[in-house]
Amino acid sequence: MTLRALSLLLAAAAVCCAQEELTISQIHAAMQSGKLTCQALVGQYLKRIDAYDKNGPAINSIIVINPNAMDEAAALDKRGFSGPLHCIPMVVKDNFETVGLQSADGALAFAGYKASKDAFEVRKIRAAGAIILAKTNMAEWAFSPYETVSSILPGYTRNPYDTSRVTAGSSGGTAAAIAANFATVGLGTDTGNSIRGPSSHQALVGIRSTMGLTSRAGIFPLSLLADIAGPIARTVEDAATVFQVVVGEDPDDPATAAAHGRPIPNYADSLKLDGLKGAVIGVLHEAYDRESADPEVIKVFQQAIADLRRSGATVVDPAPVEGYATIPRNREAGPCMGFKYDLNAFLAARGTAVPMHSLAEIIKSGKFHPTVQRRLEKAEEGPLNGPDSPACAADSEYRAKLRAAVNTAMDKLKLDAFIYPTWSNAPRLIGDLNTPAGDNSQVFSPGTGFPAITVPTGYTHGQLPAGITIYGRAWSEATLIRLAYAYEQATHHRHSPASVPPLR
């Protein structure tokens, strides 16, 4: 090694160790100035994974590490700048098909399965220069919004802010890894909660997009009526940078036809310090008002409202969605498609490449976590209810009425967005399924297909993170990013967790 190469590596190590939470733009600036190499950056993250994921606090977020990560970093050092995610080490949830790495959906039934084609979003981040550093743990089959435990990785994934606490689910592995600084940014999925809940529980930013703006192709489904994939990051800027890369139409996901011909904004234009000035934001009590809400969570939410006003926003409180509670939902018709229908179709499309070919075969194998057995069996016992079924007609009617109610409320009150606490309660103790969970994310964004972003609002009970959801109309991601960024920059709530300190 030459003296110059050694000095660059030492300087890069100093940058990494002194600043565990470098952003994408800071990493690129350090590389362009010659202070950081891709190899040094990747090496530092790998050292942190080794020190803290199965050792030390045992965060237990990583399922498999990319054995070629350092070789990919060396190639990028030789090649030079390769795109907006050049040499950005990323982690990806285990339900994304990822060439060269196991993609098991958190289940022993798919242990060893390696796809021949990347999921759309994985392909997009790789093309933008990212390095897939590792695959992350998840709630098996993406079933649970409350905790992250699977059959593919022994034990629970732990919250770095308090390792006796849950990460929420189902993207808890990605969120824990990003909170612990095992990578710069990550990808998760969200059907009812699973990007926003883990982000809130670990002082992170998570984006759930408008249905049809991002592709789910190559991702094990939970329910394609509501499945979304997107970024989990430590900052709004980083989340927006990755989001810019992964949005867009994809012929392999028919839902994205809704984005056809629709111009994609430059989301970096939304990163404005004064982005709250003149904004009108409504407090959506229907999303979170319940007697079991933790007073400390409500207290930090009230402080967030004050901070929004201080930053120039008009906050309408309350901002009701009139008629929301009385929108009829014909549950007697049963589920519209859902897990059994979508998973069987996903597996059938892969033929002999996958080790299991139907939900019935998975149940017969016994290769899953015992806690999900009854849910798997109930799904198998239920009807398929395809897209032309009465169940799907009833579901479509409900969603249309919910969208209309939300839009009417926003029109009437002239709102740019709604806000509410992402969760009304602090992260539970691991193993606790009895005390109130506080998940507020299951209805409005999944039910309408409208976008939502969660941003840190501070801490409760000393060190337990809380978050605020900013929720808006279809295709309003640029507005939501603007509001979220201005709030983040006005408050700067995030700090790194004490359980995973800088390496020396």
C-alpha positions as CSV (number, residue, x, y, z in Angstrom):
1,M,0.0,0.0,0.0
2,T,1.3,3.4,-0.9
3,L,1.8,6.2,1.7
4,R,-1.0,8.2,0.0
5,A,-3.4,5.3,0.0
6,L,-2.7,4.6,3.7
7,S,-3.2,8.3,4.6
8,L,-6.5,8.3,2.7
9,L,-7.7,5.2,4.5
10,L,-6.7,6.6,7.9
11,A,-8.4,9.9,7.1
12,A,-11.5,8.0,6.0
13,A,-11.6,6.0,9.1
14,A,-11.3,9.1,11.2
15,V,-14.3,10.6,9.4
16,C,-16.4,7.5,9.9
17,C,-15.5,7.0,13.6
18,A,-16.0,10.7,14.5
19,Q,-19.2,11.0,12.6
20,E,-21.3,7.8,12.7
21,E,-24.3,9.4,11.0
22,L,-22.9,10.9,7.8
23,T,-25.6,11.6,5.3
24,I,-25.4,10.7,1.6
25,S,-24.3,14.3,0.6
26,Q,-21.7,14.3,3.4
27,I,-20.3,11.0,2.2
28,H,-20.1,12.2,-1.4
29,A,-18.4,15.4,-0.3
30,A,-15.8,13.5,1.7
31,M,-15.2,11.2,-1.3
32,Q,-14.9,14.0,-3.8
33,S,-12.4,15.8,-1.5
34,G,-10.3,12.7,-1.2
35,K,-10.9,12.3,2.5
36,L,-12.9,9.0,2.2
37,T,-12.8,5.9,0.0
38,C,-15.7,3.6,-0.7
39,Q,-13.7,0.7,0.8
40,A,-13.1,2.6,4.0
41,L,-16.7,3.5,4.3
42,V,-18.0,-0.1,3.7
43,G,-15.3,-1.5,6.0
44,Q,-16.4,0.8,8.9
45,Y,-20.0,-0.3,8.5
46,L,-19.0,-4.0,8.5
47,K,-17.0,-3.4,11.7
48,R,-20.0,-1.9,13.4
49,I,-22.2,-4.9,12.3
50,D,-19.6,-7.2,13.7
51,A,-19.3,-5.3,17.0
52,Y,-23.0,-4.7,17.6
53,D,-25.4,-6.9,15.7
54,K,-24.7,-10.3,17.2
55,N,-22.2,-9.1,19.8
56,G,-22.4,-6.3,22.4
57,P,-26.0,-5.1,22.6
58,A,-27.0,-7.8,20.1
59,I,-29.3,-5.7,18.0
60,N,-30.0,-8.8,15.8
61,S,-31.1,-7.0,12.7
62,I,-28.9,-8.6,10.0
63,I,-29.8,-11.9,8.4
64,V,-27.0,-12.1,5.8
65,I,-24.1,-9.9,4.8
66,N,-23.1,-9.4,1.2
67,P,-19.8,-11.3,1.0
68,N,-18.8,-9.2,-2.1
69,A,-19.4,-5.8,-0.5
70,M,-15.7,-4.9,-0.2
71,D,-15.0,-6.1,-3.7
72,E,-17.8,-3.9,-5.0
73,A,-16.5,-1.0,-3.0
74,A,-13.0,-1.5,-4.5
75,A,-14.5,-1.5,-8.0
76,L,-16.4,1.7,-7.3
77,D,-13.2,3.4,-6.0
78,K,-11.6,2.6,-9.4
79,R,-14.6,3.6,-11.4
80,G,-15.3,6.9,-9.8
81,F,-18.7,8.6,-9.2
82,S,-21.4,6.3,-10.5
83,G,-24.8,8.0,-9.7
84,P,-26.8,9.6,-7.0
85,L,-26.2,6.7,-4.6
86,H,-22.6,6.2,-5.5
87,C,-21.1,3.8,-2.9
88,I,-23.9,4.3,-0.4
89,P,-24.1,1.2,1.7
90,M,-27.7,0.1,2.0
91,V,-29.6,-2.6,3.8
92,V,-32.7,-4.3,2.3
93,K,-35.5,-6.1,4.0
94,D,-35.6,-9.8,3.5
95,N,-38.8,-9.8,1.4
96,F,-37.1,-8.0,-1.5
97,E,-35.7,-10.4,-4.2
98,T,-32.0,-9.6,-4.3
99,V,-29.6,-11.3,-6.8
100,G,-26.7,-13.0,-5.0
101,L,-28.3,-12.9,-1.6
102,Q,-30.9,-15.0,0.1
103,S,-34.5,-13.6,-0.1
104,A,-36.6,-15.6,2.4
105,D,-39.4,-13.3,3.6
106,G,-38.3,-14.0,7.1
107,A,-39.3,-17.7,6.8
108,L,-37.5,-21.0,7.0
109,A,-39.7,-22.2,4.2
110,F,-37.6,-20.1,1.8
111,A,-34.2,-20.5,3.4
112,G,-31.5,-20.5,0.7
113,Y,-33.8,-19.1,-2.0
114,K,-31.8,-16.8,-4.3
115,A,-33.7,-14.9,-7.0
116,S,-32.4,-14.7,-10.6
117,K,-33.8,-11.1,-10.9
118,D,-33.6,-8.1,-8.5
119,A,-36.8,-6.5,-7.2
120,F,-37.5,-3.3,-9.1
121,E,-36.4,-1.0,-6.3
122,V,-33.2,-3.1,-5.6
123,R,-32.4,-2.9,-9.3
124,K,-32.9,0.9,-9.2
125,I,-30.7,1.5,-6.2
126,R,-27.9,-0.7,-7.6
127,A,-28.1,1.2,-10.9
128,A,-27.7,4.4,-9.0
129,G,-24.5,3.2,-7.4
130,A,-25.6,1.8,-4.1
131,I,-24.0,-1.3,-2.5
132,I,-26.4,-3.8,-0.9
133,L,-24.5,-4.4,2.3
134,A,-26.9,-6.8,4.0
135,K,-30.4,-8.3,4.1
136,T,-32.4,-7.4,7.3
137,N,-34.7,-9.2,9.6
138,M,-38.4,-8.8,9.4
139,A,-41.7,-9.9,11.1
140,E,-42.2,-13.2,9.3
141,W,-44.4,-12.9,6.2
142,A,-44.6,-9.2,7.2
143,F,-47.5,-10.2,9.4
144,S,-46.8,-8.3,12.6
145,P,-46.8,-4.5,13.0
146,Y,-45.7,-4.9,16.7
147,E,-42.4,-6.8,16.8
148,T,-39.7,-8.2,14.6
149,V,-39.3,-11.9,15.0
150,S,-38.9,-14.5,12.3
151,S,-38.0,-18.2,11.8
152,I,-35.0,-17.4,9.6
153,L,-33.1,-15.6,12.3
154,P,-33.2,-16.8,16.0
155,G,-34.5,-14.3,18.5
156,Y,-36.0,-10.8,18.3
157,T,-34.6,-7.8,16.7
158,R,-33.9,-5.2,19.4
159,N,-34.5,-1.5,19.5
160,P,-31.1,0.3,19.8
161,Y,-32.5,3.0,22.0
162,D,-33.5,0.4,24.6
163,T,-32.6,-3.2,23.8
164,S,-35.3,-4.5,26.0
165,R,-37.8,-2.9,23.7
166,V,-39.4,-3.8,20.3
167,T,-38.6,-2.3,16.9
168,A,-42.2,-2.4,15.8
169,G,-42.7,-4.4,12.6
170,S,-42.5,-5.6,10.0
171,S,-39.5,-3.7,8.7
172,G,-37.9,-3.5,12.2
173,G,-34.7,-5.1,11.0
174,T,-34.1,-2.4,8.4
175,A,-35.0,0.4,10.9
176,A,-32.8,-1.1,13.7
177,A,-29.9,-1.4,11.3
178,I,-30.2,2.3,10.2
179,A,-30.7,3.5,13.7
180,A,-27.6,1.6,14.8
181,N,-25.6,3.0,11.9
182,F,-25.0,-0.4,10.2
183,A,-25.7,1.3,6.9
184,T,-26.5,4.7,5.5
185,V,-30.1,4.1,4.5
186,G,-32.4,1.1,3.9
187,L,-35.4,-0.2,2.1
188,G,-38.6,-1.5,3.8
189,T,-42.1,-2.3,3.0
190,D,-45.4,-1.0,4.4
191,T,-48.8,-2.6,4.2
192,G,-50.4,-1.1,7.2
193,N,-47.6,0.3,9.3
194,S,-44.3,-1.4,8.5
195,I,-42.1,1.5,7.3
196,R,-43.7,4.2,9.5
197,G,-43.9,2.2,12.7
198,P,-40.3,1.1,12.9
199,S,-39.2,4.5,11.8
200,S,-41.2,6.2,14.6
201,H,-39.9,3.7,17.2
202,Q,-36.3,4.3,16.3
203,A,-36.1,8.1,15.6
204,L,-36.0,7.7,11.8
205,V,-37.7,9.1,8.7
206,G,-39.9,6.7,6.7
207,I,-41.8,7.4,3.4
208,R,-45.0,5.5,2.3
209,S,-45.8,6.7,-1.2
210,T,-49.0,7.1,-3.1
211,M,-50.2,3.7,-4.4
212,G,-48.8,3.4,-7.9
213,L,-45.8,5.7,-7.5
214,T,-43.4,2.9,-6.5
215,S,-43.3,-0.7,-7.7
216,R,-43.7,-3.8,-5.6
217,A,-42.4,-6.1,-8.3
218,G,-40.0,-8.7,-6.9
219,I,-41.3,-8.3,-3.3
220,F,-43.0,-11.1,-1.5
221,P,-46.6,-9.8,-1.1
222,L,-48.7,-9.5,2.1
223,S,-51.6,-7.7,0.4
224,L,-51.2,-6.0,-2.9
225,L,-54.2,-3.8,-2.2
226,A,-52.0,-1.9,0.3
227,D,-48.3,-3.1,-0.1
228,I,-45.8,-0.3,-0.6
229,A,-42.0,-0.2,-0.6
230,G,-39.7,2.7,0.2
231,P,-36.9,4.2,2.1
232,I,-36.1,4.3,5.8
233,A,-33.4,6.9,6.7
234,R,-31.9,9.0,9.4
235,T,-32.8,12.3,7.7
236,V,-35.5,13.6,5.4
237,E,-32.8,14.5,2.9
238,D,-31.5,11.0,2.7
239,A,-35.0,9.5,2.4
240,A,-35.8,11.9,-0.4
241,T,-32.6,11.1,-2.2
242,V,-33.4,7.3,-2.2
243,F,-37.1,8.0,-2.9
244,Q,-36.1,9.9,-6.1
245,V,-34.3,6.8,-7.3
246,V,-37.0,4.2,-6.6
247,V,-40.1,6.0,-7.9
248,G,-41.5,5.4,-11.3
249,E,-43.6,3.3,-13.6
250,D,-42.8,-0.4,-13.9
251,P,-44.6,-2.8,-16.4
252,D,-44.1,-5.6,-13.9
253,D,-46.4,-3.9,-11.4
254,P,-49.7,-2.9,-13.0
255,A,-50.5,-0.5,-10.1
256,T,-47.8,1.8,-11.4
257,A,-49.8,2.5,-14.6
258,A,-51.5,5.2,-12.4
259,A,-48.2,7.1,-12.6
260,H,-48.0,6.9,-16.4
261,G,-47.5,10.3,-18.0
262,R,-47.3,12.0,-14.6
263,P,-44.1,14.0,-14.2
264,I,-41.9,13.0,-11.3
265,P,-40.9,16.0,-9.2
266,N,-37.3,16.8,-8.3
267,Y,-37.8,16.0,-4.6
268,A,-34.6,17.9,-3.7
269,D,-36.4,21.1,-4.6
270,S,-38.7,20.4,-1.5
271,L,-35.8,20.6,0.9
272,K,-36.5,24.2,2.1
273,L,-35.8,25.5,5.5
274,D,-38.8,27.8,5.3
275,G,-41.1,25.1,3.9
276,L,-43.6,25.4,6.7
277,K,-44.3,29.1,6.1
278,G,-47.9,29.6,4.9
279,A,-48.7,25.9,5.2
280,V,-52.1,24.8,6.6
281,I,-52.0,21.6,8.5
282,G,-54.8,19.8,10.2
283,V,-54.7,17.6,13.4
284,L,-56.4,14.3,12.5
285,H,-57.8,13.2,15.9
286,E,-59.7,10.3,14.3
287,A,-56.3,8.7,13.7
288,Y,-55.1,8.7,17.3
289,D,-57.6,9.8,19.9
290,R,-58.0,6.9,22.4
291,E,-58.0,6.6,26.2
292,S,-55.0,4.3,26.2
293,A,-52.7,6.9,24.5
294,D,-49.5,7.5,26.5
295,P,-49.6,11.1,28.0
296,E,-45.9,11.5,27.2
297,V,-46.4,10.7,23.6
298,I,-49.3,13.2,23.5
299,K,-47.1,15.8,25.2
300,V,-44.3,15.6,22.6
301,F,-47.0,15.7,19.9
302,Q,-48.4,18.9,21.4
303,Q,-44.9,20.3,21.4
304,A,-44.6,19.4,17.7
305,I,-47.8,21.4,17.0
306,A,-46.2,24.4,18.7
307,D,-43.0,23.9,16.7
308,L,-45.0,23.8,13.5
309,R,-46.7,27.0,14.4
310,R,-43.5,28.6,15.4
311,S,-42.1,27.7,12.0
312,G,-44.9,29.5,10.1
313,A,-47.6,26.9,9.7
314,T,-51.3,27.4,10.5
315,V,-52.4,24.4,12.5
316,V,-56.2,23.6,12.4
317,D,-57.1,21.6,15.5
318,P,-59.3,19.6,15.2
319,A,-59.5,18.9,11.5
320,P,-62.2,16.3,11.2
321,V,-62.8,13.9,8.3
322,E,-66.6,14.1,8.5
323,G,-68.4,10.9,8.1
324,Y,-65.3,8.7,8.4
325,A,-66.6,6.6,11.2
326,T,-69.9,5.8,9.4
327,I,-68.4,4.7,6.0
328,P,-69.9,1.3,5.5
329,R,-67.6,-1.7,5.0
330,N,-69.1,-5.0,4.0
331,R,-66.9,-7.5,5.9
332,E,-69.4,-10.3,5.3
333,A,-68.1,-10.5,1.8
334,G,-64.7,-11.6,3.1
335,P,-61.3,-10.3,2.2
336,C,-60.5,-9.1,-1.3
337,M,-57.6,-11.2,-2.6
338,G,-55.0,-10.8,0.2
339,F,-52.2,-13.0,1.5
340,K,-53.3,-16.4,0.1
341,Y,-54.3,-15.1,-3.3
342,D,-51.3,-12.8,-3.7
343,L,-48.7,-15.2,-2.4
344,N,-49.8,-18.2,-4.4
345,A,-49.7,-16.0,-7.6
346,F,-46.2,-14.7,-6.7
347,L,-44.9,-18.3,-6.1
348,A,-46.6,-19.7,-9.3
349,A,-44.8,-17.0,-11.4
350,R,-41.5,-18.4,-10.1
351,G,-42.1,-22.0,-10.9
352,T,-39.4,-24.4,-9.8
353,A,-37.0,-21.6,-8.7
354,V,-38.7,-21.4,-5.3
355,P,-38.6,-24.2,-2.7
356,M,-42.3,-23.8,-1.9
357,H,-45.1,-23.3,-4.4
358,S,-48.2,-22.6,-2.4
359,L,-49.5,-21.5,1.0
360,A,-50.8,-25.1,1.5
361,E,-47.3,-26.5,0.9
362,I,-45.7,-24.0,3.3
363,I,-48.2,-25.0,6.1
364,K,-47.5,-28.7,5.5
365,S,-43.7,-28.1,5.7
366,G,-43.9,-26.6,9.2
367,K,-41.0,-24.2,8.3
368,F,-42.3,-21.1,10.0
369,H,-42.4,-19.4,13.4
370,P,-44.9,-21.0,15.7
371,T,-46.6,-17.7,16.4
372,V,-47.8,-17.3,12.8
373,Q,-49.2,-20.8,12.4
374,R,-52.8,-20.0,13.1
375,R,-52.7,-17.0,10.8
376,L,-51.3,-19.1,8.0
377,E,-54.0,-21.7,8.5
378,K,-56.8,-19.2,8.6
379,A,-55.5,-17.6,5.4
380,E,-55.5,-21.1,3.7
381,E,-59.0,-21.8,5.0
382,G,-60.4,-18.6,3.6
383,P,-61.7,-18.0,0.1
384,L,-59.4,-16.8,-2.8
385,N,-61.8,-13.9,-3.7
386,G,-60.2,-12.7,-6.9
387,P,-60.3,-9.2,-8.3
388,D,-63.8,-9.8,-9.9
389,S,-65.3,-11.1,-6.6
390,P,-68.1,-9.3,-4.6
391,A,-65.5,-9.0,-1.8
392,C,-63.3,-6.9,-4.1
393,A,-66.2,-4.8,-5.3
394,A,-67.1,-4.0,-1.6
395,D,-63.5,-3.2,-0.8
396,S,-63.2,-0.9,-3.8
397,E,-66.3,1.0,-2.7
398,Y,-65.1,1.4,0.8
399,R,-61.7,2.8,-0.3
400,A,-63.4,5.2,-2.8
401,K,-65.6,6.6,-0.1
402,L,-62.7,7.0,2.4
403,R,-60.6,8.8,-0.3
404,A,-63.6,11.1,-1.0
405,A,-64.0,11.9,2.7
406,V,-60.4,12.8,3.1
407,N,-60.3,14.9,0.0
408,T,-63.5,16.7,1.0
409,A,-62.1,17.5,4.5
410,M,-58.9,18.8,3.0
411,D,-60.8,21.0,0.5
412,K,-63.1,22.4,3.1
413,L,-60.3,23.3,5.5
414,K,-57.8,24.2,2.7
415,L,-55.2,21.8,4.2
416,D,-51.8,21.0,2.8
417,A,-51.6,18.0,5.0
418,F,-52.9,16.2,8.1
419,I,-50.7,15.3,11.2
420,Y,-51.0,12.8,14.0
421,P,-48.7,10.8,16.3
422,T,-47.4,7.8,14.3
423,W,-47.9,5.7,17.4
424,S,-49.8,6.8,20.6
425,N,-47.6,4.6,22.8
426,A,-43.9,4.1,23.4
427,P,-42.2,0.9,22.2
428,R,-43.3,-2.1,24.2
429,L,-41.0,-4.5,26.0
430,I,-40.0,-7.4,23.9
431,G,-42.6,-10.2,24.4
432,D,-45.3,-7.9,25.6
433,L,-48.4,-8.2,23.5
434,N,-50.9,-7.1,26.2
435,T,-50.2,-3.4,26.9
436,P,-51.5,-0.9,24.4
437,A,-49.5,-0.8,21.2
438,G,-50.6,2.6,19.9
439,D,-50.3,1.9,16.2
440,N,-52.1,4.7,14.3
441,S,-51.0,3.8,10.8
442,Q,-53.4,1.1,9.6
443,V,-56.3,3.0,8.3
444,F,-55.8,6.4,6.6
445,S,-52.8,5.9,4.3
446,P,-53.3,2.2,3.5
447,G,-57.1,2.6,3.1
448,T,-56.8,5.6,0.7
449,G,-53.5,4.8,-1.0
450,F,-52.4,8.4,-0.1
451,P,-48.9,9.1,1.0
452,A,-47.5,9.6,4.5
453,I,-44.1,10.4,6.0
454,T,-43.1,10.0,9.6
455,V,-40.4,12.2,11.3
456,P,-39.0,12.1,14.8
457,T,-40.6,14.3,17.4
458,G,-38.5,13.6,20.4
459,Y,-38.3,11.0,23.2
460,T,-40.6,9.7,25.9
461,H,-39.7,8.0,29.2
462,G,-36.1,9.3,28.9
463,Q,-34.9,7.6,25.7
464,L,-37.8,6.0,23.8
465,P,-38.4,7.7,20.4
466,A,-41.7,9.1,19.1
467,G,-42.7,10.3,15.7
468,I,-45.2,12.5,13.8
469,T,-47.0,11.4,10.7
470,I,-47.6,13.9,7.9
471,Y,-50.3,12.6,5.6
472,G,-51.7,14.2,2.4
473,R,-53.5,13.8,-0.9
474,A,-52.5,11.4,-3.7
475,W,-49.3,12.5,-5.4
476,S,-48.4,15.1,-2.8
477,E,-45.0,13.6,-1.8
478,A,-43.2,16.8,-2.7
479,T,-45.4,18.8,-0.3
480,L,-45.0,16.2,2.5
481,I,-41.2,16.2,2.0
482,R,-41.2,20.0,2.2
483,L,-43.1,20.1,5.4
484,A,-41.2,17.2,7.0
485,Y,-37.8,18.7,6.1
486,A,-38.7,22.1,7.5
487,Y,-39.9,20.6,10.7
488,E,-36.9,18.3,11.0
489,Q,-34.5,21.2,10.5
490,A,-36.4,23.4,13.0
491,T,-36.2,20.8,15.7
492,H,-33.3,18.4,15.2
493,H,-34.7,15.7,17.5
494,R,-32.6,12.8,16.3
495,H,-29.6,11.6,18.2
496,S,-27.8,8.3,17.9
497,P,-28.6,5.5,20.4
498,A,-26.2,5.1,23.3
499,S,-26.2,1.3,22.9
500,V,-24.1,1.4,19.7
501,P,-21.4,4.1,20.3
502,P,-18.7,5.1,17.8
503,L,-16.0,2.4,17.4
504,R,-12.5,3.4,18.6
